[in-house]
Amino acid sequence: MEHKKKTAGEKAAEYVEDGMVVGLGTGTTAYYFIKQLGTLVADGLFIKAVFTSNATEKLAGGLNIPLLSVDEVNGIDLLIDGVDEIDHNFNSIKGGGGALFREKLVSRLARRIIWILDDSKLVDQLGKFPLPVEILPFGHTHTLKKLAKDGMNPVLRSGEEGIYITDNGNYIADLHLEKAGDLQQLEARLKSITGVLETGLFINKGERMIIGTERKPKEIINSGK
């Protein structure tokens, strides 16, 4: 599995060009991309990067990749990030690593997006992987009750020392949906609930996906873009 993630991440680095502002994703597959990017920077590639989590900032900083905060850029040339699930229509679930809010914001600023994944993440229908939503701590029990009443089967995410806390100081509810259904409708329903700050649904986003396999990585281009 790690070999598949590594080959996908390293292949994605080939799309980074000199002078770009690059969005750095979060997670185990993005880790390999960032490591490869650090090697390219050491060899003379000139880029600047925007990070999507504290963990990514620490990793990239340790590799001497020049970093900017999201508030220092007007746009991002290319975002490369992993997914927890993605279907053939480029709808994906993200947020297993807890960075969905920042990943969603950075993706909105990106002119181009490449998703990197191992072949187990490509599915026919979203929903087997729990859908994360970032929720406000204030009144979170009532937010969870509302999500449960709406049939979302929420589970408050736990961390090493109790409730999991995002980099933004919020909580995450993982929704066990089994089948996501109408994604636009689901996104709208969730966003209408007071206390829900953002969802891990990324609907028809990305120009291509790079899929790590036992052999060489496979690329699928988004024909709907």
PLY file of the C-alpha trace (Angstrom):
ply
format ascii 1.0
element vertex 225
property float x
property float y
property float z
element edge 224
property int vertex1
property int vertex2
end_header
0.00 0.00 0.00
2.80 2.41 0.89
4.47 1.66 -2.44
1.28 2.67 -4.27
1.00 5.91 -2.31
4.67 6.69 -2.88
4.53 6.19 -6.66
1.37 8.32 -6.95
2.90 11.13 -4.90
6.17 11.11 -6.80
4.39 11.07 -10.17
2.32 14.12 -9.18
5.48 16.07 -8.47
6.23 15.96 -12.20
3.41 18.45 -12.75
5.01 21.13 -10.57
6.70 23.85 -12.62
9.19 26.55 -11.76
7.57 29.68 -10.35
4.33 28.04 -9.23
2.39 28.62 -6.03
1.62 25.05 -4.98
-1.03 23.85 -2.55
0.24 21.08 -0.28
-2.32 18.56 0.88
-2.48 16.60 4.10
-2.31 12.86 4.71
-0.25 9.77 4.01
-0.23 10.02 0.21
0.41 13.77 0.23
3.38 13.02 2.49
5.20 11.30 -0.38
4.45 14.14 -2.77
5.82 16.69 -0.31
8.96 14.60 0.26
9.58 14.48 -3.50
8.89 18.20 -3.80
11.49 18.83 -1.11
14.04 16.93 -3.21
13.17 18.99 -6.28
13.51 22.24 -4.32
16.91 21.12 -3.05
17.89 20.51 -6.68
16.95 24.07 -7.67
13.20 24.13 -8.34
11.80 27.53 -7.36
8.26 27.42 -6.00
6.28 28.71 -3.07
3.81 26.54 -1.21
0.62 26.94 0.80
-0.04 24.35 3.48
-3.36 22.84 4.54
-2.50 21.73 8.07
-0.01 22.22 10.88
1.44 18.78 10.13
2.03 19.69 6.48
3.56 23.02 7.46
6.00 21.21 9.77
6.90 18.59 7.16
7.40 21.07 4.33
9.29 23.52 6.52
11.67 20.77 7.56
12.40 20.15 3.88
13.16 23.85 3.29
10.17 24.31 0.97
9.35 28.06 0.91
5.98 28.53 2.60
3.21 31.11 2.50
0.02 31.27 4.53
-3.25 31.13 2.61
-3.82 34.81 3.43
-0.62 35.80 1.63
-1.70 34.56 -1.80
-4.29 35.69 -4.34
-4.53 32.24 -5.86
-2.87 28.83 -6.11
-1.56 27.47 -9.40
-1.74 23.79 -8.50
-3.07 21.84 -5.52
-1.96 18.26 -5.03
-3.76 16.35 -2.29
-5.01 12.93 -1.35
-8.56 11.65 -0.96
-10.26 9.12 1.31
-12.70 8.06 -1.40
-13.31 9.21 -4.95
-15.74 8.07 -7.63
-15.37 8.06 -11.41
-17.14 11.45 -11.64
-14.45 13.13 -9.50
-16.66 13.40 -6.43
-14.62 12.72 -3.32
-14.67 12.47 0.45
-11.78 14.08 2.33
-11.03 14.83 5.95
-9.82 11.54 7.37
-6.72 13.44 8.46
-8.82 16.19 10.04
-7.86 19.02 7.66
-11.05 19.22 5.58
-11.85 22.88 6.31
-8.45 24.14 5.20
-8.33 21.69 2.30
-11.72 22.93 1.07
-10.62 26.58 1.27
-7.32 25.93 -0.51
-9.10 23.90 -3.20
-11.41 26.84 -3.88
-8.35 29.03 -4.56
-6.64 26.49 -6.81
-6.67 26.91 -10.59
-5.77 23.24 -11.04
-6.20 20.23 -8.74
-4.62 16.80 -8.95
-5.82 14.08 -6.59
-3.35 11.37 -5.60
-4.43 8.00 -4.22
-3.86 4.29 -4.06
-6.22 2.13 -6.08
-8.33 1.13 -3.05
-9.69 4.70 -2.83
-11.42 4.66 -6.24
-15.04 3.52 -5.74
-18.26 3.28 -7.74
-20.29 5.16 -5.12
-19.26 7.33 -2.17
-20.35 6.54 1.35
-18.47 3.54 2.68
-15.83 5.89 4.14
-17.47 8.05 6.85
-18.07 11.61 5.71
-16.32 14.06 8.08
-17.91 17.40 8.93
-16.18 20.06 11.01
-18.49 21.36 13.74
-18.31 24.18 16.26
-17.56 23.02 19.84
-20.18 25.42 21.23
-23.44 23.51 21.34
-21.90 20.48 19.65
-24.22 18.06 21.46
-27.19 19.77 19.83
-25.49 19.71 16.43
-24.90 15.98 16.83
-28.53 15.44 17.84
-29.71 17.29 14.74
-27.40 15.25 12.51
-28.68 12.06 14.12
-32.31 13.14 13.72
-31.64 13.69 10.02
-30.37 10.12 9.68
-26.68 10.98 9.34
-25.44 8.54 12.04
-22.80 10.95 13.44
-19.92 9.83 15.63
-17.86 12.50 17.40
-14.21 11.85 16.51
-11.91 10.97 19.38
-8.26 11.91 19.76
-5.42 10.72 21.96
-6.56 12.88 24.86
-10.32 12.85 24.46
-12.23 14.67 21.73
-10.26 15.22 18.52
-9.48 18.92 18.00
-8.84 20.29 14.50
-6.13 22.83 13.70
-8.94 25.39 13.78
-9.93 24.44 17.33
-13.14 22.68 16.30
-14.56 19.15 16.47
-15.24 16.59 13.74
-18.33 14.45 13.40
-17.88 11.41 11.15
-21.15 10.58 9.38
-21.74 6.89 8.69
-23.96 7.10 5.62
-23.14 3.85 3.77
-24.44 5.55 0.59
-24.05 9.29 0.08
-26.94 9.64 -2.40
-27.52 13.02 -4.07
-24.31 14.86 -3.22
-25.50 18.40 -4.00
-28.57 17.86 -1.84
-26.51 16.30 0.96
-24.03 19.21 0.94
-26.88 21.74 1.09
-28.62 19.91 3.94
-25.45 19.74 6.01
-24.52 23.37 5.40
-28.01 24.44 6.54
-27.46 23.00 10.03
-26.30 25.58 12.56
-23.01 24.39 14.02
-21.77 22.64 10.87
-18.85 24.69 9.57
-17.72 22.63 6.57
-18.09 19.20 5.02
-15.58 16.79 3.53
-17.55 16.52 0.29
-15.66 17.70 -2.80
-18.08 17.58 -5.73
-16.66 17.25 -9.27
-13.32 18.79 -8.37
-9.96 18.05 -9.93
-8.49 17.94 -13.44
-7.05 14.47 -13.00
-6.34 11.73 -10.49
-3.11 9.81 -10.21
-3.67 6.31 -8.91
-0.89 4.23 -7.43
-1.01 0.57 -8.45
1.31 -2.41 -8.06
2.99 -1.29 -11.27
3.26 2.25 -12.64
0.73 4.94 -11.62
-2.46 5.27 -13.66
-3.89 8.66 -14.60
-7.55 9.49 -15.18
-8.49 12.90 -16.64
-11.73 14.56 -15.62
-13.78 14.70 -18.84
-16.47 16.69 -17.05
-14.22 19.73 -16.61
0 1
1 2
2 3
3 4
4 5
5 6
6 7
7 8
8 9
9 10
10 11
11 12
12 13
13 14
14 15
15 16
16 17
17 18
18 19
19 20
20 21
21 22
22 23
23 24
24 25
25 26
26 27
27 28
28 29
29 30
30 31
31 32
32 33
33 34
34 35
35 36
36 37
37 38
38 39
39 40
40 41
41 42
42 43
43 44
44 45
45 46
46 47
47 48
48 49
49 50
50 51
51 52
52 53
53 54
54 55
55 56
56 57
57 58
58 59
59 60
60 61
61 62
62 63
63 64
64 65
65 66
66 67
67 68
68 69
69 70
70 71
71 72
72 73
73 74
74 75
75 76
76 77
77 78
78 79
79 80
80 81
81 82
82 83
83 84
84 85
85 86
86 87
87 88
88 89
89 90
90 91
91 92
92 93
93 94
94 95
95 96
96 97
97 98
98 99
99 100
100 101
101 102
102 103
103 104
104 105
105 106
106 107
107 108
108 109
109 110
110 111
111 112
112 113
113 114
114 115
115 116
116 117
117 118
118 119
119 120
120 121
121 122
122 123
123 124
124 125
125 126
126 127
127 128
128 129
129 130
130 131
131 132
132 133
133 134
134 135
135 136
136 137
137 138
138 139
139 140
140 141
141 142
142 143
143 144
144 145
145 146
146 147
147 148
148 149
149 150
150 151
151 152
152 153
153 154
154 155
155 156
156 157
157 158
158 159
159 160
160 161
161 162
162 163
163 164
164 165
165 166
166 167
167 168
168 169
169 170
170 171
171 172
172 173
173 174
174 175
175 176
176 177
177 178
178 179
179 180
180 181
181 182
182 183
183 184
184 185
185 186
186 187
187 188
188 189
189 190
190 191
191 192
192 193
193 194
194 195
195 196
196 197
197 198
198 199
199 200
200 201
201 202
202 203
203 204
204 205
205 206
206 207
207 208
208 209
209 210
210 211
211 212
212 213
213 214
214 215
215 216
216 217
217 218
218 219
219 220
220 221
221 222
222 223
223 224
